[in-house]
Amino acid sequence: MNNLLITGYRAHELGIFGQKHKGIPFIRKAIESKLIPLVEEGLEWVITPGQYGVDLWACESVIALKKNYPQLRLSILTAFEGQEEKWSEDKQEYYRDILKNVDYYAAVSKQPYSGPWQFTARDDLLLRKTEGIILVYDEEAGDASPKFMKEKALRKNREDGYLYLAVSSEDIQSAANEEQYEMADGMAGADNYEDRSPDWNEEI
């Protein structure tokens, strides 16, 4: 596989409003559990739409993995120019830091936001340019923005074997549990053990 799409929830859809939320590392870890086997098989490009949330957390994971997998490249393809202009200053700074480590950046529509058609055009291009997707989406969470990408990706899966890998809330909880077990094993006594399961609605 040469090109993989990673996308999913926007941060606010998960009740996350800052980069210090303790659930983010577990989301990243769950993504990496699906991503690393593909990278080890020779995956070359990870592409995201670059929205604030899963897209950018996945970018962080790819940037970290590039140190051990020099063939790996990262691309952000946004729906329109200046998608970050209405973000808060701290989010814009975070976005700019990620862009410094991106190998390719472009906007599908070379103009500011003008309508939902730009998101449709972006999604269609992302699916055409990739051979598979890691989608962070929980069926039981109800309707949210990843639902539309899921429907398109599954249709493409049926038509031409497009790879579809989902990251669910159970996968994220498993990543949190795994870290708990690792911490517990590393402690001298059980009395020092602290439950670190993420509260998705808690802001730190």
FIRORO-432752 format. One line per field, with one value per residue (C-alpha): z, x, y; residue in three letters; residue number from 1. Coordinates in nm, 3 decimals. Example, Ala and Ser with C-alpha at 12.3 -4.5 7.8 and 13.67 -1.06 7.14 Angstrom:
z (0.780|0.714)
x (1.230|1.367)
y (-0.450|-0.106)
rest (ALA|SER)
nr (1|2)
END
This chain:
z (0.000|-0.096|0.036|0.349|0.469|0.843|0.971|1.223|1.482|1.525|1.878|1.993|1.889|2.157|2.417|2.381|2.371|2.441|2.374|2.738|2.752|2.889|2.633|2.336|2.396|2.405|2.077|1.924|2.062|1.918|1.578|1.592|1.667|1.326|1.148|1.244|1.078|0.752|0.784|0.845|0.525|0.330|0.356|0.210|0.258|0.529|0.418|0.641|0.589|0.872|1.079|1.449|1.621|1.507|1.186|1.366|1.642|1.367|1.216|1.550|1.545|1.190|1.268|1.563|1.358|1.080|1.308|1.289|0.944|0.712|0.410|0.571|0.443|0.567|0.366|0.463|0.201|0.330|0.185|0.129|0.186|0.537|0.723|1.046|1.025|1.268|1.518|1.850|1.850|2.047|1.799|1.506|1.662|1.714|1.349|1.224|1.423|1.257|0.910|0.962|0.959|0.672|0.346|0.126|0.189|-0.043|-0.043|-0.274|-0.330|-0.390|-0.221|0.128|0.256|0.030|0.090|0.189|-0.166|-0.074|0.189|-0.058|-0.319|-0.058|0.060|-0.295|-0.378|-0.058|-0.138|-0.497|-0.389|-0.122|-0.104|0.248|0.553|0.930|1.054|1.419|1.454|1.711|1.581|1.917|1.953|1.708|1.405|1.367|1.086|1.033|0.947|0.592|0.531|0.667|0.418|0.125|0.235|0.279|-0.065|-0.211|-0.011|-0.173|-0.521|-0.539|-0.213|-0.050|0.293|0.581|0.936|1.216|1.552|1.800|2.156|2.263|2.084|2.262|2.598|2.532|2.470|2.803|2.982|2.830|2.967|3.308|3.312|3.205|3.481|3.739|3.639|3.679|4.029|4.340|4.514|4.433|4.687|4.448|4.157|4.024|3.783|3.469|3.256|3.051|3.134|2.786|2.922|3.159|3.057|3.209)
x (0.000|0.133|-0.124|-0.343|-0.609|-0.653|-0.943|-1.226|-1.390|-1.325|-1.209|-1.533|-1.731|-1.539|-1.579|-1.210|-1.124|-0.751|-0.429|-0.380|-0.685|-0.564|-0.765|-0.557|-0.254|-0.486|-0.650|-0.306|-0.202|-0.512|-0.443|-0.080|-0.182|-0.356|-0.097|0.236|0.172|0.095|0.408|0.615|0.469|0.597|0.329|0.470|0.215|-0.037|-0.287|-0.531|-0.774|-0.597|-0.903|-0.861|-0.907|-0.823|-0.661|-0.395|-0.341|-0.273|-0.025|0.157|0.179|0.314|0.573|0.695|0.702|0.906|1.210|1.207|1.049|1.231|1.022|0.706|0.565|0.283|0.037|-0.246|-0.514|-0.765|-1.108|-1.038|-0.774|-0.729|-0.932|-0.754|-0.816|-1.110|-0.940|-0.813|-0.454|-0.322|-0.482|-0.340|0.007|-0.030|-0.138|0.158|0.396|0.253|0.274|0.649|0.679|0.439|0.590|0.307|0.029|-0.248|-0.608|-0.851|-1.045|-0.812|-1.048|-1.190|-1.492|-1.792|-2.009|-2.042|-1.948|-1.586|-1.592|-1.753|-1.486|-1.213|-1.347|-1.389|-1.029|-0.892|-1.066|-0.940|-0.582|-0.563|-0.589|-0.724|-0.845|-0.809|-1.129|-1.182|-1.555|-1.779|-2.103|-2.275|-2.194|-2.462|-2.438|-2.125|-1.904|-1.710|-2.035|-2.033|-1.672|-1.752|-2.036|-1.819|-1.523|-1.737|-1.892|-1.541|-1.446|-1.730|-1.652|-1.275|-1.143|-1.050|-0.902|-1.127|-0.990|-1.201|-1.083|-1.371|-1.415|-1.332|-0.997|-0.922|-1.025|-0.802|-0.510|-0.583|-0.609|-0.282|-0.103|-0.258|-0.130|0.216|0.222|0.097|0.363|0.630|0.528|0.675|0.341|-0.030|-0.089|0.074|-0.153|-0.369|-0.659|-0.584|-0.882|-0.972|-1.279|-1.366|-1.552|-1.280|-1.059|-0.712)
y (0.000|0.342|0.591|0.574|0.817|0.878|1.084|1.080|1.299|1.665|1.743|1.908|1.599|1.409|1.683|1.771|2.140|2.154|1.968|1.868|1.641|1.308|1.108|1.228|0.999|0.697|0.799|0.830|0.493|0.326|0.480|0.368|0.009|0.001|0.215|0.057|-0.283|-0.101|0.110|-0.204|-0.349|-0.048|0.221|0.544|0.823|0.911|1.176|1.366|1.656|1.842|1.930|1.999|1.665|1.313|1.439|1.641|1.385|1.131|1.379|1.386|1.007|1.001|1.270|1.061|0.740|0.901|0.886|0.506|0.469|0.711|0.609|0.746|1.075|1.298|1.506|1.741|1.811|2.065|2.136|2.507|2.773|2.909|2.648|2.746|3.121|3.117|2.886|3.021|3.144|2.845|2.603|2.799|2.782|2.408|2.372|2.575|2.356|2.045|2.203|2.246|1.866|1.793|1.672|1.799|2.049|2.169|2.290|2.111|2.433|2.729|2.975|3.042|2.852|2.895|2.589|2.221|2.119|2.185|1.912|1.672|1.749|1.701|1.366|1.237|1.334|1.177|0.849|0.854|0.922|0.650|0.272|0.247|0.435|0.432|0.593|0.686|0.636|0.471|0.320|0.358|0.727|0.836|1.060|1.272|1.396|1.066|0.885|1.025|0.921|0.575|0.530|0.638|0.424|0.113|0.166|0.187|-0.123|-0.318|-0.189|-0.225|-0.371|-0.040|-0.116|-0.007|-0.009|0.138|0.268|0.243|0.364|0.007|0.030|0.357|0.214|-0.088|0.148|0.317|-0.017|-0.136|0.168|0.111|-0.246|-0.133|0.127|-0.123|-0.377|-0.113|-0.011|-0.163|-0.202|-0.199|0.080|0.325|0.236|0.517|0.466|0.668|0.572|0.880|1.082|1.204|1.505|1.616|1.906|1.941)
rest (MET|ASN|ASN|LEU|LEU|ILE|THR|GLY|TYR|ARG|ALA|HIS|GLU|LEU|GLY|ILE|PHE|GLY|GLN|LYS|HIS|LYS|GLY|ILE|PRO|PHE|ILE|ARG|LYS|ALA|ILE|GLU|SER|LYS|LEU|ILE|PRO|LEU|VAL|GLU|GLU|GLY|LEU|GLU|TRP|VAL|ILE|THR|PRO|GLY|GLN|TYR|GLY|VAL|ASP|LEU|TRP|ALA|CYS|GLU|SER|VAL|ILE|ALA|LEU|LYS|LYS|ASN|TYR|PRO|GLN|LEU|ARG|LEU|SER|ILE|LEU|THR|ALA|PHE|GLU|GLY|GLN|GLU|GLU|LYS|TRP|SER|GLU|ASP|LYS|GLN|GLU|TYR|TYR|ARG|ASP|ILE|LEU|LYS|ASN|VAL|ASP|TYR|TYR|ALA|ALA|VAL|SER|LYS|GLN|PRO|TYR|SER|GLY|PRO|TRP|GLN|PHE|THR|ALA|ARG|ASP|ASP|LEU|LEU|LEU|ARG|LYS|THR|GLU|GLY|ILE|ILE|LEU|VAL|TYR|ASP|GLU|GLU|ALA|GLY|ASP|ALA|SER|PRO|LYS|PHE|MET|LYS|GLU|LYS|ALA|LEU|ARG|LYS|ASN|ARG|GLU|ASP|GLY|TYR|LEU|TYR|LEU|ALA|VAL|SER|SER|GLU|ASP|ILE|GLN|SER|ALA|ALA|ASN|GLU|GLU|GLN|TYR|GLU|MET|ALA|ASP|GLY|MET|ALA|GLY|ALA|ASP|ASN|TYR|GLU|ASP|ARG|SER|PRO|ASP|TRP|ASN|GLU|GLU|ILE)
nr (1|2|3|4|5|6|7|8|9|10|11|12|13|14|15|16|17|18|19|20|21|22|23|24|25|26|27|28|29|30|31|32|33|34|35|36|37|38|39|40|41|42|43|44|45|46|47|48|49|50|51|52|53|54|55|56|57|58|59|60|61|62|63|64|65|66|67|68|69|70|71|72|73|74|75|76|77|78|79|80|81|82|83|84|85|86|87|88|89|90|91|92|93|94|95|96|97|98|99|100|101|102|103|104|105|106|107|108|109|110|111|112|113|114|115|116|117|118|119|120|121|122|123|124|125|126|127|128|129|130|131|132|133|134|135|136|137|138|139|140|141|142|143|144|145|146|147|148|149|150|151|152|153|154|155|156|157|158|159|160|161|162|163|164|165|166|167|168|169|170|171|172|173|174|175|176|177|178|179|180|181|182|183|184|185|186|187|188|189|190|191|192|193|194|195|196|197|198|199|200|201|202|203|204)
END
